[in-house]
Amino acid sequence: MSDKPLSASTPIPTSPRMDDSSTPRIRVSSVITFTGLFIFVIGAKPDLFGWDRSAVVGFVQIAVFLVGLALICFGGYIGLQTLWWGIERTITSDIGSRLVGTGYVIAVFAGMADVFGMGSQSFPAVPYFGPWQASGVLIGQGVIALGFLLMLPFQFPWNRNQKHP
């Protein structure tokens, strides 16, 4: 480099580099997602860690795996939003992000149905995570998965600089 100043007509790149801004977000989303997966597994199968103290799935166990599912949804949302960095999001992606939230609400309502008073056990009885609640949580997880699929960008990162008609 020379010590001479640049002329006023010399173009200087001012846009941010794509690779520098998305890397930290991908790392953060991966950490959040895998932390959520770990918490989800603790709630769903505590016997894998030798922590199972009950023959039934109770309130604490349901709450723990729903918190893990929330972290998985949040981390996945951040990661998939990062794939859209520098390009305009489509309506399909917007619908997908709303489906992720809707699927989580379905899973929470189905998992906590007894706590909300809408399940198979009435209030004085201990909340029970039965086959109907499990089916509802699985349906919610299916809606979440569909939302994540819709959030995927159709324009891949290595083609971002190309103009499409």
Residue frames relative to the residue before (quaternion, step in Angstrom):
aa qw qx qy qz dx dy dz
M 1.0000 0.0000 0.0000 0.0000 0.00 0.00 0.00
S 0.3276 -0.7341 0.5606 0.1987 3.49 -1.06 0.72
D 0.5391 -0.6344 0.4551 0.3157 3.54 -1.26 0.36
K 0.4762 0.6712 -0.4443 0.3539 3.57 1.26 0.02
P 0.4665 -0.6674 0.4919 0.3082 3.61 -0.97 0.72
L 0.5386 -0.6140 0.4728 0.3307 3.54 -1.20 0.58
S 0.4893 -0.6365 0.4936 0.3344 3.55 -1.12 0.60
A 0.6402 -0.5590 0.3776 0.3675 3.56 -1.23 0.48
S 0.6890 0.4814 -0.2910 0.4569 3.60 1.12 -0.49
T 0.4974 0.6514 -0.4380 0.3693 3.63 1.23 0.02
P 0.3517 -0.7473 0.5167 0.2256 3.60 -0.67 1.05
I 0.1430 -0.7696 0.6196 0.0587 3.53 -1.04 0.86
P 0.4089 -0.7137 0.4977 0.2750 3.62 -0.72 0.96
T 0.0998 -0.8266 0.5536 0.0188 3.56 -0.73 1.08
S 0.5632 0.5918 -0.4086 0.4070 3.59 1.20 -0.17
P 0.5348 -0.6377 0.4397 0.3376 3.58 -1.04 0.71
R 0.5056 -0.6291 0.4933 0.3244 3.54 -1.15 0.61
M 0.5183 -0.6788 0.4332 0.2880 3.54 -0.93 0.94
D 0.6972 0.4978 -0.2937 0.4241 3.60 0.88 -0.84
D 0.6483 0.5421 -0.3363 0.4157 3.61 1.04 -0.61
S 0.7360 0.4535 -0.2495 0.4364 3.58 0.93 -0.83
S 0.7083 0.4716 -0.2878 0.4394 3.60 1.04 -0.56
T 0.5555 0.6437 -0.3946 0.3484 3.62 1.08 -0.53
P 0.6836 0.4591 -0.3251 0.4651 3.68 0.76 -0.79
R 0.6397 0.5257 -0.3361 0.4489 3.59 1.00 -0.71
I 0.6341 0.5151 -0.3342 0.4701 3.58 1.00 -0.78
R 0.6552 0.5064 -0.3179 0.4616 3.60 0.94 -0.83
V 0.6636 0.4978 -0.3088 0.4652 3.58 0.89 -0.90
S 0.6713 0.4893 -0.3106 0.4620 3.58 0.91 -0.85
S 0.6304 0.5223 -0.3384 0.4640 3.60 1.04 -0.67
V 0.6514 0.5042 -0.3166 0.4704 3.59 0.94 -0.85
I 0.6643 0.4929 -0.3105 0.4683 3.60 0.88 -0.90
T 0.6729 0.5052 -0.3074 0.4444 3.60 0.88 -0.91
F 0.7072 0.4439 -0.2827 0.4722 3.61 0.85 -0.87
T 0.5837 0.5343 -0.3722 0.4851 3.60 1.16 -0.48
G 0.6526 0.5088 -0.3006 0.4741 3.55 1.00 -0.84
L 0.6315 0.5240 -0.3309 0.4660 3.57 1.03 -0.75
F 0.6422 0.5184 -0.3184 0.4663 3.58 0.99 -0.83
I 0.6725 0.4796 -0.2930 0.4816 3.60 0.91 -0.91
F 0.6219 0.5397 -0.3346 0.4582 3.58 1.04 -0.77
V 0.6679 0.4875 -0.3011 0.4750 3.60 0.93 -0.87
I 0.6068 0.5399 -0.3552 0.4628 3.60 1.04 -0.70
G 0.7060 0.4567 -0.2708 0.4686 3.59 0.91 -0.87
A 0.7157 0.4580 -0.2662 0.4552 3.57 0.92 -0.85
K 0.8145 0.0617 0.0037 0.5769 3.60 0.94 -0.86
P 0.0358 -0.8344 0.5496 0.0193 3.64 0.37 1.12
D 0.5625 0.6087 -0.3953 0.3960 3.60 1.18 -0.35
L 0.5288 0.6115 -0.4187 0.4137 3.63 1.20 -0.25
F 0.7393 0.3584 -0.1959 0.5353 3.56 1.20 -0.59
G 0.5194 -0.6491 0.4027 0.3829 3.59 1.29 0.04
W 0.5247 0.6606 -0.3879 0.3712 3.58 1.20 0.46
D 0.4755 0.6851 -0.4443 0.3272 3.62 1.22 0.04
R 0.0586 -0.8241 0.5634 -0.0074 3.57 -0.62 1.14
S 0.7548 0.3278 -0.1797 0.5390 3.57 1.24 -0.08
A 0.4960 -0.6599 0.4795 0.2977 3.54 -1.16 0.60
V 0.7298 0.3570 -0.2205 0.5397 3.61 1.20 -0.44
V 0.4877 -0.6133 0.5269 0.3291 3.54 -1.31 0.30
G 0.1462 -0.8324 0.5330 0.0419 3.57 -0.48 1.19
F 0.7870 -0.3502 0.2497 0.4422 3.51 -1.40 -0.10
V 0.6753 0.4997 -0.3078 0.4467 3.60 0.83 -0.95
Q 0.6541 0.5113 -0.3131 0.4612 3.55 0.94 -0.86
I 0.6458 0.5055 -0.3177 0.4759 3.60 0.97 -0.82
A 0.6623 0.5090 -0.3065 0.4564 3.58 0.91 -0.92
V 0.6557 0.5121 -0.3244 0.4502 3.60 0.95 -0.82
F 0.7189 0.4209 -0.3015 0.4640 3.62 0.77 -0.82
L 0.6076 0.5235 -0.3710 0.4682 3.61 1.15 -0.35
V 0.6063 0.5132 -0.3558 0.4924 3.61 1.11 -0.58
G 0.6382 0.5146 -0.3229 0.4728 3.60 1.00 -0.78
L 0.6458 0.5087 -0.3169 0.4730 3.58 1.00 -0.79
A 0.6175 0.5365 -0.3416 0.4627 3.59 1.06 -0.71
L 0.6688 0.4862 -0.3048 0.4727 3.60 0.94 -0.83
I 0.6127 0.5302 -0.3489 0.4710 3.59 1.05 -0.70
C 0.6626 0.5026 -0.3030 0.4654 3.60 0.92 -0.89
F 0.6718 0.5023 -0.2954 0.4573 3.57 0.92 -0.91
G 0.6801 0.4822 -0.2882 0.4710 3.59 0.89 -0.91
G 0.6530 0.5045 -0.3119 0.4709 3.57 1.00 -0.78
Y 0.6244 0.5375 -0.3290 0.4615 3.56 1.05 -0.78
I 0.6591 0.4963 -0.3130 0.4705 3.60 0.89 -0.89
G 0.6782 0.5054 -0.2966 0.4434 3.58 0.88 -0.92
L 0.7028 0.4471 -0.2802 0.4771 3.58 0.90 -0.84
Q 0.5865 0.5401 -0.3729 0.4745 3.59 1.14 -0.47
T 0.6253 0.5481 -0.3334 0.4443 3.57 1.07 -0.72
L 0.6125 0.5518 -0.3560 0.4400 3.60 1.07 -0.60
W 0.6671 0.4790 -0.2889 0.4919 3.58 1.23 -0.45
W 0.3573 0.7674 -0.4770 0.2365 3.60 1.27 0.06
G 0.8329 0.2072 -0.1688 0.4847 3.57 -0.78 1.02
I 0.7338 0.3057 -0.2340 0.5598 3.61 1.20 -0.04
E 0.5549 -0.6190 0.4418 0.3372 3.54 -1.19 0.54
R 0.4414 -0.6956 0.5055 0.2566 3.55 -0.96 0.92
T 0.4013 -0.7091 0.5312 0.2322 3.53 -1.16 0.68
I 0.6517 -0.4928 0.3941 0.4208 3.55 -1.31 0.20
T 0.5923 0.5696 -0.3602 0.4416 3.59 1.10 -0.63
S 0.6580 0.4984 -0.3034 0.4761 3.57 0.99 -0.81
D 0.6337 0.5202 -0.3279 0.4693 3.59 1.03 -0.73
I 0.6400 0.5041 -0.3214 0.4826 3.57 1.00 -0.80
G 0.6388 0.5396 -0.3178 0.4469 3.57 1.01 -0.82
S 0.6652 0.4919 -0.3151 0.4650 3.59 0.92 -0.84
R 0.6535 0.4898 -0.3191 0.4809 3.59 1.05 -0.63
L 0.6231 0.5323 -0.3401 0.4613 3.58 1.10 -0.63
V 0.5903 0.5536 -0.3701 0.4561 3.59 1.10 -0.62
G 0.6839 0.4724 -0.2832 0.4785 3.58 0.89 -0.89
T 0.6475 0.5159 -0.3158 0.4636 3.57 1.00 -0.81
G 0.6508 0.5165 -0.3121 0.4607 3.57 0.97 -0.84
Y 0.6409 0.5091 -0.3306 0.4699 3.57 1.03 -0.72
V 0.6363 0.5131 -0.3329 0.4701 3.60 0.99 -0.76
I 0.6248 0.5241 -0.3353 0.4717 3.60 1.01 -0.78
A 0.6731 0.4958 -0.2999 0.4596 3.59 0.89 -0.94
V 0.6598 0.4946 -0.3171 0.4685 3.62 0.92 -0.81
F 0.6785 0.4844 -0.3110 0.4564 3.59 0.83 -0.88
A 0.6671 0.4860 -0.3100 0.4719 3.59 0.98 -0.79
G 0.6787 0.5008 -0.2969 0.4477 3.59 0.93 -0.85
M 0.7690 0.3254 -0.1657 0.5247 3.56 1.01 -0.81
A 0.2441 0.8137 -0.5024 0.1606 3.60 1.19 0.42
D 0.6649 0.4899 -0.3172 0.4661 3.60 0.94 -0.79
V 0.6386 0.5219 -0.3251 0.4628 3.57 1.03 -0.75
F 0.6970 0.4541 -0.2642 0.4880 3.59 1.05 -0.77
G 0.5272 -0.6559 0.3966 0.3669 3.58 1.25 -0.13
M 0.6100 0.5638 -0.3458 0.4364 3.59 1.22 0.30
G 0.5758 0.6281 -0.3631 0.3770 3.58 1.23 0.00
S 0.7321 -0.4263 0.3149 0.4279 3.54 -1.30 -0.33
Q 0.7013 0.3840 -0.2545 0.5440 3.62 1.22 -0.35
S 0.3593 -0.7212 0.5443 0.2333 3.58 -0.88 0.87
F 0.7759 -0.4490 0.2008 0.3950 3.58 -1.25 0.47
P 0.6997 0.4593 -0.3560 0.4157 3.69 0.59 -0.76
A 0.6329 0.5272 -0.3400 0.4537 3.60 1.13 -0.51
V 0.5920 -0.5615 0.4435 0.3708 3.55 -1.27 0.46
P 0.5219 -0.6328 0.4552 0.3465 3.64 -0.89 0.83
Y 0.1541 -0.7963 0.5843 0.0250 3.52 -1.00 0.95
F 0.2350 -0.7571 0.5961 0.1274 3.56 -0.84 1.00
G 0.0081 0.8478 -0.5260 0.0674 3.53 0.10 1.34
P 0.7748 -0.3660 0.2431 0.4546 3.56 -1.29 -0.20
W 0.6283 0.5253 -0.3521 0.4531 3.61 1.05 -0.62
Q 0.6592 0.4907 -0.3097 0.4783 3.57 0.96 -0.84
A 0.6439 0.5206 -0.3248 0.4570 3.58 0.98 -0.83
S 0.6412 0.5129 -0.3253 0.4690 3.59 1.00 -0.76
G 0.6510 0.5165 -0.3141 0.4592 3.58 0.98 -0.78
V 0.6489 0.4960 -0.3190 0.4808 3.58 1.00 -0.80
L 0.6492 0.5103 -0.3220 0.4631 3.61 0.98 -0.76
I 0.6231 0.5145 -0.3403 0.4809 3.59 1.05 -0.70
G 0.6394 0.5184 -0.3178 0.4705 3.59 0.99 -0.81
Q 0.6628 0.4887 -0.3098 0.4753 3.59 0.97 -0.80
G 0.6141 0.5360 -0.3445 0.4656 3.59 1.10 -0.61
V 0.6435 0.5005 -0.3164 0.4851 3.58 1.02 -0.79
I 0.6170 0.5307 -0.3377 0.4729 3.61 1.05 -0.73
A 0.6628 0.5014 -0.3063 0.4642 3.60 0.89 -0.91
L 0.6395 0.5119 -0.3262 0.4718 3.60 0.99 -0.79
G 0.6409 0.5231 -0.3175 0.4635 3.58 1.00 -0.79
F 0.6522 0.4970 -0.3205 0.4743 3.58 0.97 -0.79
L 0.6359 0.5191 -0.3361 0.4618 3.61 1.00 -0.72
L 0.6734 0.4856 -0.3014 0.4689 3.58 0.99 -0.76
M 0.6426 0.5369 -0.3248 0.4396 3.60 1.16 -0.48
L 0.5073 0.6517 -0.4316 0.3629 3.61 1.20 -0.24
P 0.3999 -0.7138 0.5115 0.2626 3.60 -0.88 0.86
F 0.4048 -0.7098 0.5222 0.2443 3.55 -1.03 0.79
Q 0.6536 0.4321 -0.3000 0.5441 3.58 1.25 -0.36
F 0.3189 -0.7947 0.4888 0.1669 3.57 -0.39 1.20
P 0.6600 -0.5528 0.3298 0.3874 3.61 -1.10 0.63
W 0.6804 0.4883 -0.3162 0.4457 3.62 0.96 -0.67
N 0.6970 0.4229 -0.2773 0.5083 3.62 1.25 -0.10
R 0.3502 0.7909 -0.4601 0.2003 3.60 1.21 0.15
N 0.7058 0.4784 -0.2811 0.4403 3.59 0.98 -0.73
Q 0.5879 0.5671 -0.3761 0.4374 3.58 1.24 -0.16
K 0.3787 -0.7121 0.5477 0.2227 3.55 -1.03 0.83
H 0.1573 -0.7759 0.6051 0.0843 3.55 -0.98 0.90
P 0.5015 -0.6724 0.4453 0.3132 3.61 -0.96 0.76
